[in-house]
């Protein structure tokens, strides 16, 4: 029995619609782009690069996104985004520069401008109004430098530069000849204060002699005044310097604030702890009385989810991520227990940094320095527990990934919280 031409056409149409439905059901929808900074080669002089991955909305799996671009220098160590996600800044420690890239709607990066520094950059931060870029550089005199940003993201001539040390009148922080090593920086959400994590290598030197009796770990706090002027919030260090100082364990390694400028959290690499602070008037800090809080071994990166209810820490030695829930009235973090993985979730080898996707607030990604990869974890919004994403980890083409940043893509809501 033969089909008529009309019947054949009908059958082909039905099959076509069925195939189209299946393809639509399996369609990959990108909700974020993940930018990963690493090196194109294995030597310190190898040029840096930024790899781009696309995040699948359903599984959190990563796939290759826009083309990889050169960072414009060597040894990229930090990335920072503007709050509108139009601009990305990369710090290249091997070439003493910071490079600005614009970001289009498909995750493509275009190099714009470059600033040269007198010492290697360590950390970057952009304030929430996108008016200033803060660059922390190391060397013999660690320095915070503030650069104005134009509406197009262009980096202007610096408006303030402040060397910082333990040159204080306070009896607990008066060691002007000690060597201070900055490790991380953050600007709180209201853009009023900048905080830098650092340690005193004269007091903490596992591989050599200790020459100072100072407390090893510190936070340096700056208040941002009119036209970007940097001042000390309370003058607890000295009236002659523009910063306050606060003890921070032994070797603070990462620092972040919550989305509503109430709390600061610092990881202590040497003590395997998380230290919490409440932000008081003018940006002064006070210890959370029930801290510090236990992490895994050698904690480094730290991030608070966009709703401000969960906190996550990368543990380098353990190759995992610790999960905490935040008590909104006090800021106290409490360990989250996953019925499958316990108190932590595994990653590839030596996770050094992490970021949480801003589009849905559901996925966490870590840069794994020795694994040469990115690990993906899925966040349970009801409990804060983590589970691995599909096909994780995701190999990088470059070596030693050191930093990552995430921008939302398309018409997706940005997660936020108002406690």
C-alpha positions in Angstrom: 0.0 0.0 0.0 1.5 3.3 -1.1 1.1 6.6 0.7 -0.3 9.6 -1.2 1.9 12.6 -1.5 -0.3 14.4 1.0 0.2 11.6 3.6 3.9 11.5 3.0 4.1 15.3 3.6 2.0 14.9 6.8 4.3 12.1 8.1 7.5 14.1 7.4 6.0 17.1 9.2 5.1 15.1 12.2 8.6 13.6 12.4 10.2 17.0 12.0 8.1 18.5 14.8 9.0 15.6 17.0 12.7 16.0 16.3 12.5 19.8 16.9 10.7 19.2 20.2 13.5 16.9 21.3 16.2 19.4 20.3 14.3 22.2 22.1 14.0 20.1 25.2 17.7 19.4 25.2 18.7 22.9 24.2 21.6 24.4 26.2 20.7 27.8 27.6 23.7 29.9 28.8 23.0 31.8 32.0 26.6 33.0 32.8 30.0 33.3 31.4 33.0 32.3 33.6 36.3 34.0 33.0 39.4 32.1 34.2 42.9 33.7 34.4 45.8 31.3 33.8 49.1 31.1 31.9 49.6 30.0 28.3 52.8 28.1 29.3 54.4 26.6 32.3 57.2 29.2 33.0 56.9 32.4 35.1 57.5 34.4 31.9 54.7 32.7 30.0 52.0 35.2 28.8 48.8 35.2 30.7 45.4 34.4 29.2 41.8 34.6 30.0 39.7 31.6 29.1 35.9 31.9 28.7 33.4 29.2 29.6 29.6 29.2 29.2 27.3 27.9 32.0 24.4 25.7 31.2 21.3 26.9 33.1 20.0 23.4 34.0 23.1 21.4 34.9 25.7 24.1 35.6 28.1 22.3 33.3 30.7 24.4 31.5 31.5 24.4 27.8 33.9 26.5 25.8 32.6 30.0 25.3 34.1 33.0 23.5 37.7 32.9 22.3 40.6 33.0 24.8 42.4 36.3 25.0 45.8 37.4 26.2 45.9 39.2 29.5 48.5 41.7 28.2 51.1 40.5 30.6 52.5 37.5 32.6 51.4 35.8 35.8 47.8 36.9 36.1 46.8 36.9 39.8 43.5 38.7 40.1 40.3 39.6 38.3 37.7 42.3 39.1 34.4 43.2 37.5 32.3 46.3 37.4 28.9 45.9 39.0 27.1 46.3 35.6 29.3 43.5 34.2 30.5 45.5 31.2 34.1 45.7 32.2 36.8 43.2 33.4 40.2 44.1 34.9 43.1 41.7 35.2 46.3 42.2 37.4 49.5 40.7 35.9 52.1 40.3 38.6 54.8 39.2 36.2 54.6 42.4 34.2 53.5 44.9 36.8 50.4 46.1 35.0 46.6 46.1 35.1 44.7 45.6 31.9 41.1 46.7 31.1 38.7 44.6 28.9 35.2 45.4 27.8 32.7 42.5 27.8 30.0 42.2 25.1 26.7 40.3 25.4 28.2 37.0 24.3 31.2 37.0 26.7 33.7 38.3 24.2 36.5 40.3 25.7 38.1 43.3 23.9 41.3 44.9 25.3 40.9 48.6 26.0 43.6 50.2 28.1 46.6 49.4 30.4 48.2 51.0 33.4 51.8 50.3 34.5 52.7 49.9 38.2 56.0 50.3 40.0 55.5 46.9 41.9 53.7 43.7 41.2 49.9 43.9 41.8 48.4 41.5 44.3 44.7 42.2 44.4 42.0 44.3 42.7 38.6 45.6 43.6 36.0 47.8 42.0 33.4 49.7 44.0 29.7 49.2 43.5 29.2 52.5 41.8 32.0 51.7 39.3 33.7 55.0 40.0 37.0 53.6 41.4 39.4 50.7 40.8 41.5 49.8 43.8 44.9 48.1 43.1 47.0 46.6 45.9 50.6 46.1 45.0 53.4 44.4 46.9 57.1 45.1 47.1 59.2 46.7 49.8 56.4 49.2 50.5 52.9 47.6 50.0 50.5 50.2 48.6 46.8 50.8 48.0 46.3 52.9 44.9 42.9 54.3 43.8 42.2 54.9 40.1 39.0 56.7 38.8 37.0 54.9 36.2 35.1 56.6 33.4 31.6 55.6 32.3 33.4 53.6 29.6 35.5 51.8 32.1 38.7 53.5 31.2 41.3 53.7 34.0 42.3 57.3 34.8 45.3 58.8 36.6 45.3 57.7 40.2 43.5 59.9 42.7 45.1 58.5 45.9 48.0 56.2 46.7 48.6 55.0 50.3 51.5 52.9 51.4 50.6 50.9 54.5 52.7 49.3 57.3 52.6 48.7 61.0 53.9 52.2 61.6 51.4 52.8 64.3 51.3 54.5 67.7 49.1 51.7 69.0 51.2 49.4 71.3 49.8 46.3 69.6 50.7 47.5 66.1 53.9 49.5 66.2 56.5 47.6 64.2 57.4 50.1 61.4 60.4 48.1 60.1 58.5 44.8 59.6 57.8 43.5 56.1 54.1 43.4 55.3 52.8 41.1 52.6 49.3 41.9 51.2 47.2 39.0 50.0 43.6 40.1 49.1 41.3 43.2 49.1 37.6 44.0 49.0 35.3 47.0 48.8 32.1 46.6 50.8 28.8 46.9 49.0 28.0 50.5 50.0 31.4 51.6 48.5 32.4 53.4 51.7 35.3 51.2 52.9 38.2 49.2 51.5 39.8 46.4 53.4 43.1 44.7 52.7 44.2 41.3 54.2 48.0 41.1 54.8 50.5 39.3 57.0 53.8 40.3 58.7 56.5 38.1 57.2 58.9 39.3 59.9 56.6 37.6 62.4 55.4 34.7 60.3 58.2 33.0 58.3 57.9 29.2 58.4 60.9 28.7 56.2 63.3 31.2 57.9 64.0 33.3 60.9 61.4 35.3 62.8 62.6 38.8 63.6 59.4 40.4 65.1 57.1 39.8 68.0 54.2 41.4 66.3 50.9 39.6 65.6 51.4 38.0 62.2 48.0 38.6 60.5 46.3 42.0 59.9 43.5 43.8 58.1 44.1 47.4 57.0 40.9 49.4 56.8 40.4 52.6 54.7 37.4 54.9 54.6 36.5 56.4 51.2 35.6 60.1 51.6 34.5 62.8 49.2 36.0 62.6 45.7 37.6 59.3 46.7 39.8 60.6 49.5 41.2 57.7 51.6 41.1 58.2 55.4 41.3 56.1 58.6 37.7 55.3 59.8 38.6 55.9 63.5 42.3 56.6 63.7 43.1 53.6 65.8 46.5 53.3 64.2 47.9 56.8 64.0 46.7 60.3 63.1 49.4 60.4 60.5 48.2 57.5 58.4 45.1 56.9 56.4 44.2 53.5 57.7 43.1 51.5 60.7 44.6 48.1 61.6 42.9 45.0 63.0 44.4 41.7 64.1 43.5 38.8 61.7 45.0 35.5 62.9 48.4 34.4 61.4 48.3 34.4 57.6 45.0 35.9 56.2 44.6 34.8 52.6 41.2 35.8 51.4 38.7 38.5 52.3 35.1 39.3 51.4 32.0 41.2 52.6 28.3 40.5 52.7 25.9 42.1 50.2 24.6 44.7 52.6 27.8 45.9 54.2 27.3 44.5 57.7 30.1 41.8 57.9 33.6 41.0 56.8 35.0 37.5 56.5 38.7 36.6 56.3 40.3 33.1 55.7 43.4 32.3 57.8 45.6 30.0 55.7 47.9 29.1 58.6 45.3 28.5 61.3 42.7 26.7 59.1 40.1 29.2 60.3 37.5 31.7 59.1 37.5 35.0 61.0 34.4 37.1 61.1 34.0 40.9 61.8 31.0 43.2 62.3 31.2 46.5 60.5 30.5 49.3 62.9 30.0 53.1 62.3 32.3 54.6 59.7 33.6 51.2 58.8 35.4 50.2 62.0 35.6 46.4 62.6 34.9 44.3 65.7 35.5 40.6 66.1 32.5 38.2 66.1 32.7 37.1 69.7 32.0 33.4 68.9 34.7 33.1 66.3 37.0 32.1 64.7 35.3 29.3 62.8 36.9 26.0 61.7 37.6 25.5 58.0 39.5 22.8 56.1 43.3 22.9 55.7 44.9 25.9 54.1 41.8 28.0 53.3 42.2 30.6 50.6 39.3 32.0 48.6 36.1 33.0 50.3 32.7 34.2 48.8 29.2 35.0 50.1 26.3 34.0 47.9 24.3 36.9 46.2 21.4 36.5 48.7 23.8 36.9 51.7 22.7 33.7 53.4 25.6 31.3 52.6 29.4 31.5 52.7 31.9 29.2 50.9 35.7 28.7 51.4 38.2 26.9 49.2 40.6 24.7 51.1 43.8 24.3 49.1 45.4 21.3 50.9 42.2 19.3 51.1 41.0 20.2 47.6 37.5 20.9 48.6 35.0 23.7 49.6 33.6 24.3 53.0 30.0 25.5 53.3 28.5 27.8 55.9 25.1 29.3 56.6 25.1 32.9 57.9 22.8 34.0 60.8 21.6 37.3 59.4 21.1 39.1 62.8 24.7 38.4 63.9 26.6 37.3 60.8 27.8 34.2 62.5 28.6 31.4 60.1 27.6 27.8 60.9 28.8 24.7 59.1 26.4 23.2 56.6 26.2 19.4 56.6 25.6 17.6 53.3 24.1 14.2 53.9 26.2 12.8 51.1 29.5 14.7 51.3 29.6 15.8 54.9 30.9 19.3 55.8 32.8 19.8 52.5 32.5 19.2 48.8 35.5 17.9 46.7 37.2 19.8 43.8 40.2 19.2 41.6 43.7 19.7 43.1 44.5 23.0 45.0 41.5 25.3 44.6 42.8 28.8 45.1 39.8 30.9 44.2 36.0 30.7 43.8 33.0 32.6 42.5 29.3 32.2 42.7 27.1 32.7 39.6 25.2 36.0 39.8 22.3 35.1 37.4 20.7 32.3 39.4 22.9 32.1 42.5 22.9 28.3 42.1 26.4 27.4 40.9 29.9 27.8 42.4 33.1 27.4 40.4 36.7 27.1 41.7 40.0 27.7 40.0 42.2 24.7 40.7 45.9 25.8 40.4 47.5 22.3 40.4 44.6 20.6 38.7 44.7 23.0 35.7 41.0 23.0 35.8 37.7 24.5 37.0 35.4 22.6 39.3 31.7 23.1 39.4 29.4 22.8 42.3 25.6 23.2 42.6 24.2 25.1 45.5 21.0 24.0 47.2 19.2 27.3 47.9 17.2 25.8 50.8 20.1 24.3 52.7 23.4 25.8 51.3 24.7 22.2 50.7 26.8 21.6 47.6 26.8 18.8 45.0 29.1 18.5 42.0 27.8 19.7 38.6 27.7 17.5 35.5 31.1 16.4 34.1 33.2 18.4 36.5 36.1 19.2 36.6 36.5 21.2 33.4 40.1 21.2 32.1 41.7 24.6 31.2 44.0 24.9 28.2 46.4 27.0 30.2 48.4 26.3 33.3 47.9 27.3 36.9 44.5 29.0 36.9 44.7 31.6 39.7 41.5 33.7 39.5 38.0 33.6 38.0 35.0 36.0 37.6 31.4 35.4 36.4 29.0 37.6 34.5 25.3 36.9 33.9 24.1 36.4 30.4 20.7 37.2 28.8 17.4 38.1 30.5 18.0 36.4 33.8 17.4 38.0 37.2 20.3 38.9 39.4 19.9 37.3 42.8 19.9 39.7 45.8 18.8 39.8 49.4 17.6 42.5 51.8 17.9 41.0 55.3 
